[in-house]
Amino acid sequence: MLAAFLYGPADLRLVEREPLPLRPEDIRVEVAYSGICGTELHLYGGMVFGAPATAPQPLGHEFSGRVVEVGADVTTLRLGDRVTAIPGGPCYQCELCRIGRPSMCPNRVSIRSGAWARTLALPARIAWRIPDDVSDRAAALTEPLACAVRAVDRAELASANRVVVIGGGPIGLLIVAVAKASGAQTVILSEPSAYRRRLGERLGADRAIEPAALAAAVRELCGAMGADVVFEAVGHPRTVEQAIGLAAPGGMVLIAGVADLDAVASFKPQELFFKELTIRGTKGVTWGVDRALRWLGRLDLEPLITHELPLAQARQAVELCLSGEAGKVVLRP
């Protein structure tokens, strides 16, 4: 079958590969839609989480599809079931899992092949059935939406909070949607791309503005003290510093962006002391998957999926994402 592999920086190739044989605990899924994640964009640039990417690397982990084969030991799923999956599920056996921190699990269980292909193999234990009221296309958003759900959870967002989201990539846009649907009074999106600012407004932002105008907008819409919750969804030291400066006394700063390994942000300890700020990170999805699937049946996230391309145009799809003139791009293998 045809599958996408990365052989080096910007060296994306479509190659013929035999499907992996199933283990007893595996299922095989015929892919309906597969999304392009920021992780794939980092890989395309040659690095992932600040470390050099390995090659050849199968691509794709956000997907929806149907079960076409089940391993001998699988009892929870049947042929024809519509499923998605979380690419790195926790083991639920290690110490971190057992004390309630599965996003930190060092023994994560992952899909075995990339989703930018006609089929992929994965352990049945990390698959989730897609509800009947969720389309195949929308279900490809499950994993990034679950990340946004967890980010909002970690921020302890309360109804009528005034919220700023810095960064209008797919995760930032999904945070906008979840925060607004969760009762935020005001949501301000800061994003340099006019295309993505318009998407932010369609997904619930009360104001979507250029970064240079953010401070003034916060004073206007949140008051002189600042925002109750600030989400940083860029992964750059300057935007982390900006987020700390925009938070109101007693406010929350939630870091959702993935910075380079050697990136260093600065802040004034007195600012944290006198404002009593809370700064948290968020990584992965943890317990947000089932709620993400329920949100998909309630929220209209179709505006986020701006482009749909065949697998043969995977390189063009990646370049489109990098241009900033797209929301979520999905492939149809």
C-alpha positions as CSV (number, residue, x, y, z in Angstrom):
1,M,0.0,0.0,0.0
2,L,1.0,3.6,-0.5
3,A,2.2,5.3,2.7
4,A,4.0,8.6,3.6
5,F,7.4,8.5,5.2
6,L,9.9,11.2,6.1
7,Y,13.5,10.4,5.2
8,G,15.0,13.7,6.3
9,P,14.2,17.4,6.6
10,A,11.6,18.3,3.9
11,D,12.2,14.9,2.3
12,L,8.7,13.5,2.3
13,R,8.2,10.4,0.1
14,L,5.2,8.2,-0.8
15,V,6.4,4.7,-0.8
16,E,4.9,1.2,-1.3
17,R,4.9,-0.8,1.9
18,E,3.3,-4.1,2.9
19,P,0.8,-3.7,5.8
20,L,2.2,-4.8,9.1
21,P,1.0,-8.2,10.3
22,L,-1.4,-8.0,13.2
23,R,-0.5,-9.2,16.7
24,P,-3.2,-10.9,18.7
25,E,-4.0,-7.6,20.5
26,D,-4.1,-5.4,17.4
27,I,-6.7,-4.1,15.0
28,R,-6.3,-2.9,11.4
29,V,-8.1,0.3,10.4
30,E,-9.0,1.5,7.0
31,V,-8.3,5.3,7.2
32,A,-11.1,7.7,6.2
33,Y,-9.4,11.0,7.1
34,S,-6.0,11.8,8.6
35,G,-5.0,15.1,10.0
36,I,-1.7,17.0,9.9
37,C,-0.4,17.8,13.4
38,G,2.2,20.3,14.5
39,T,4.4,17.3,15.4
40,E,4.5,16.4,11.7
41,L,5.4,19.9,10.8
42,H,8.3,19.8,13.4
43,L,9.4,16.5,11.9
44,Y,9.3,18.0,8.4
45,G,11.6,20.7,9.6
46,G,14.0,18.0,10.9
47,M,13.4,18.2,14.7
48,V,10.7,17.0,17.1
49,F,10.5,18.3,20.6
50,G,13.9,19.8,20.1
51,A,15.7,16.6,19.2
52,P,16.7,15.5,15.6
53,A,13.9,13.4,13.9
54,T,14.7,9.8,13.1
55,A,14.4,8.5,9.6
56,P,12.6,7.0,7.9
57,Q,9.7,8.1,10.0
58,P,6.1,7.0,9.2
59,L,3.7,10.0,9.3
60,G,0.2,10.6,10.6
61,H,-1.5,9.9,14.0
62,E,-4.7,11.9,13.9
63,F,-7.3,9.8,12.1
64,S,-10.7,8.3,11.7
65,G,-11.6,5.0,10.0
66,R,-13.2,1.6,10.1
67,V,-12.0,-1.7,11.6
68,V,-11.2,-4.1,8.8
69,E,-9.3,-6.8,10.7
70,V,-9.1,-7.8,14.4
71,G,-6.4,-9.8,16.2
72,A,-7.2,-13.1,17.8
73,D,-7.4,-11.7,21.4
74,V,-9.5,-8.6,20.6
75,T,-13.0,-8.7,22.1
76,T,-13.9,-5.0,22.5
77,L,-14.1,-4.1,18.8
78,R,-15.7,-5.7,15.7
79,L,-15.3,-5.5,11.9
80,G,-17.0,-2.3,10.6
81,D,-16.7,-0.3,13.9
82,R,-15.8,3.3,13.3
83,V,-12.8,4.2,15.4
84,T,-10.2,6.8,16.2
85,A,-7.2,6.5,18.6
86,I,-4.9,8.4,20.8
87,P,-1.4,7.8,19.4
88,G,0.5,7.4,22.6
89,G,-1.8,5.8,25.2
90,P,-0.5,5.3,28.8
91,C,0.3,1.9,30.2
92,Y,-1.7,2.4,33.4
93,Q,0.8,0.2,35.2
94,C,3.8,2.5,36.0
95,E,4.1,4.7,39.0
96,L,3.2,7.9,37.2
97,C,0.0,6.3,35.8
98,R,-1.0,4.9,39.2
99,I,-0.7,8.3,40.9
100,G,-2.9,9.9,38.3
101,R,-0.3,11.4,35.9
102,P,-0.7,9.2,32.8
103,S,0.3,12.0,30.4
104,M,3.8,11.6,31.9
105,C,3.9,7.8,31.3
106,P,7.3,6.6,30.1
107,N,5.9,3.4,28.7
108,R,3.3,4.8,26.2
109,V,1.5,2.4,23.9
110,S,1.3,3.8,20.4
111,I,0.0,3.1,16.9
112,R,2.3,0.8,15.0
113,S,2.3,2.5,11.6
114,G,1.5,5.9,10.2
115,A,-2.1,7.1,9.4
116,W,-1.0,8.8,6.2
117,A,-1.7,5.5,4.5
118,R,-4.7,3.4,3.3
119,T,-4.6,1.3,6.5
120,L,-2.8,1.3,9.8
121,A,-2.2,-1.2,12.7
122,L,-2.7,-0.4,16.3
123,P,-3.4,-2.0,19.7
124,A,-7.1,-2.2,20.3
125,R,-6.7,-0.8,23.8
126,I,-5.9,2.7,22.5
127,A,-8.8,2.8,20.0
128,W,-12.1,4.6,20.7
129,R,-15.4,4.1,19.0
130,I,-16.7,7.1,17.2
131,P,-20.3,8.1,18.3
132,D,-23.0,8.0,15.7
133,D,-23.5,11.7,15.8
134,V,-19.9,12.5,14.8
135,S,-18.8,12.3,11.2
136,D,-15.7,10.6,10.0
137,R,-14.2,14.0,9.0
138,A,-14.9,15.6,12.4
139,A,-13.6,12.5,14.2
140,A,-10.2,13.1,12.8
141,L,-10.0,16.1,15.2
142,T,-10.4,13.9,18.3
143,E,-6.8,13.8,19.4
144,P,-6.1,17.6,19.0
145,L,-9.5,18.4,20.5
146,A,-8.7,16.2,23.5
147,C,-5.5,18.2,23.9
148,A,-7.5,21.4,24.0
149,V,-10.0,19.9,26.5
150,R,-7.2,19.0,28.8
151,A,-5.6,22.5,28.4
152,V,-8.9,24.1,29.5
153,D,-9.1,21.6,32.4
154,R,-5.6,22.4,33.5
155,A,-6.4,26.1,33.4
156,E,-9.3,25.5,35.9
157,L,-11.4,27.8,33.6
158,A,-14.5,29.2,35.4
159,S,-17.7,30.6,33.9
160,A,-17.4,34.3,33.1
161,N,-13.6,34.2,33.0
162,R,-11.8,36.6,30.7
163,V,-9.5,34.6,28.4
164,V,-6.6,35.3,26.1
165,V,-5.3,32.7,23.6
166,I,-1.9,33.5,22.1
167,G,-1.5,31.6,18.9
168,G,-4.1,30.6,16.3
169,G,-2.8,27.3,15.1
170,P,-5.1,24.3,15.3
171,I,-4.6,23.8,19.0
172,G,-5.0,27.5,19.8
173,L,-8.2,27.6,17.7
174,L,-9.6,24.5,19.4
175,I,-8.8,26.1,22.8
176,V,-10.8,29.1,21.7
177,A,-13.8,26.9,20.9
178,V,-13.6,24.8,24.1
179,A,-13.1,27.9,26.3
180,K,-16.0,29.8,24.8
181,A,-18.3,26.7,25.0
182,S,-17.2,26.2,28.6
183,G,-18.6,29.5,29.7
184,A,-15.7,32.1,29.2
185,Q,-17.2,35.6,29.1
186,T,-14.6,37.0,26.7
187,V,-12.1,35.2,24.5
188,I,-9.4,37.2,22.8
189,L,-7.2,35.5,20.1
190,S,-3.8,36.9,19.2
191,E,-2.6,35.6,15.8
192,P,-0.5,37.2,13.0
193,S,-2.3,35.4,10.2
194,A,-5.5,37.2,9.0
195,Y,-6.7,33.9,7.7
196,R,-6.5,32.2,11.1
197,R,-7.9,35.3,12.9
198,R,-11.1,34.9,10.8
199,L,-11.2,31.2,11.7
200,G,-10.9,32.2,15.4
201,E,-13.9,34.5,15.1
202,R,-16.0,31.7,13.5
203,L,-15.0,29.3,16.3
204,G,-16.0,31.7,19.1
205,A,-13.4,34.4,19.7
206,D,-14.9,37.7,20.7
207,R,-11.9,39.5,19.2
208,A,-9.2,38.2,17.0
209,I,-6.3,40.6,16.6
210,E,-2.7,41.0,15.5
211,P,-0.1,40.5,18.3
212,A,0.9,44.1,18.3
213,A,-2.6,45.1,19.3
214,L,-3.1,42.5,22.0
215,A,-2.2,44.6,25.1
216,A,-4.6,47.3,24.2
217,A,-7.4,44.8,23.5
218,V,-6.8,43.1,26.9
219,R,-7.1,46.5,28.6
220,E,-10.3,47.2,26.7
221,L,-12.1,43.9,27.1
222,C,-10.6,42.5,30.3
223,G,-9.9,45.7,32.3
224,A,-6.6,47.2,33.5
225,M,-5.8,44.2,35.7
226,G,-5.5,41.8,32.8
227,A,-7.0,38.4,31.8
228,D,-8.1,35.7,34.2
229,V,-6.6,32.9,32.1
230,V,-3.9,33.2,29.4
231,F,-3.2,30.3,27.1
232,E,0.2,30.3,25.3
233,A,-0.2,28.1,22.2
234,V,2.9,29.2,20.2
235,G,5.9,27.6,22.0
236,H,8.2,30.7,21.9
237,P,9.9,32.4,24.8
238,R,8.6,35.8,23.9
239,T,5.0,34.7,23.9
240,V,5.5,32.9,27.2
241,E,6.8,36.2,28.6
242,Q,3.9,38.0,27.0
243,A,1.4,35.6,28.6
244,I,2.8,36.2,32.1
245,G,2.6,40.0,31.6
246,L,-1.1,39.8,30.5
247,A,-2.4,37.7,33.4
248,A,-4.4,39.5,36.0
249,P,-3.6,39.2,39.8
250,G,-4.5,35.7,40.8
251,G,-4.5,34.6,37.2
252,M,-3.6,31.4,35.4
253,V,-1.0,31.1,32.6
254,L,-1.3,27.8,30.7
255,I,1.6,26.8,28.5
256,A,0.2,24.7,25.6
257,G,2.9,25.5,22.9
258,V,5.9,23.2,22.4
259,A,9.1,25.3,22.6
260,D,12.5,24.3,21.2
261,L,14.6,22.2,23.6
262,D,17.1,25.0,24.3
263,A,14.5,27.9,24.4
264,V,14.7,29.9,27.6
265,A,12.0,32.4,28.8
266,S,12.6,35.1,31.4
267,F,10.2,36.6,33.9
268,K,10.4,38.8,37.0
269,P,10.0,36.8,40.2
270,Q,8.4,39.8,41.9
271,E,5.7,39.8,39.2
272,L,4.8,36.2,40.2
273,F,5.0,37.1,43.8
274,F,2.9,40.2,43.9
275,K,0.3,38.9,41.3
276,E,0.2,35.4,42.9
277,L,0.2,33.9,39.4
278,T,-0.2,30.2,38.7
279,I,1.8,28.9,35.7
280,R,1.1,25.4,34.4
281,G,2.0,23.3,31.4
282,T,-0.2,20.8,29.6
283,K,1.0,17.7,27.7
284,G,-1.1,15.2,25.9
285,V,-4.8,14.2,26.4
286,T,-5.0,12.1,29.6
287,W,-8.7,11.8,30.5
288,G,-10.1,14.1,27.8
289,V,-10.8,11.7,25.0
290,D,-14.4,10.7,25.9
291,R,-15.4,14.3,26.4
292,A,-13.7,15.3,23.1
293,L,-15.8,12.8,21.3
294,R,-18.9,14.2,23.0
295,W,-17.9,17.8,22.2
296,L,-17.6,16.8,18.5
297,G,-21.3,15.9,18.5
298,R,-22.2,19.3,20.0
299,L,-19.6,21.9,18.6
300,D,-19.5,22.9,15.0
301,L,-15.8,22.5,14.3
302,E,-16.2,22.1,10.5
303,P,-14.9,25.7,10.0
304,L,-11.5,24.5,11.4
305,I,-11.1,21.9,8.6
306,T,-10.3,24.3,5.8
307,H,-8.6,21.9,3.3
308,E,-9.0,18.3,2.2
309,L,-6.4,16.8,-0.1
310,P,-5.6,13.3,-1.4
311,L,-2.6,11.4,0.1
312,A,-0.8,11.9,-3.2
313,Q,-0.6,15.6,-2.3
314,A,0.8,15.1,1.2
315,R,3.8,17.4,0.5
316,Q,1.5,20.2,-0.7
317,A,-0.7,19.7,2.3
318,V,2.3,20.1,4.7
319,E,3.5,23.3,2.8
320,L,0.0,24.7,3.1
321,C,0.0,24.2,6.8
322,L,3.4,25.9,7.1
323,S,2.1,28.9,5.1
324,G,-0.4,29.9,7.8
325,E,-3.1,30.2,5.2
326,A,-5.0,27.2,6.5
327,G,-6.7,25.9,9.5
328,K,-6.7,22.1,9.9
329,V,-5.7,20.2,6.8
330,V,-6.8,16.6,6.4
331,L,-5.7,13.9,4.0
332,R,-7.9,11.3,2.4
333,P,-5.8,8.2,1.9
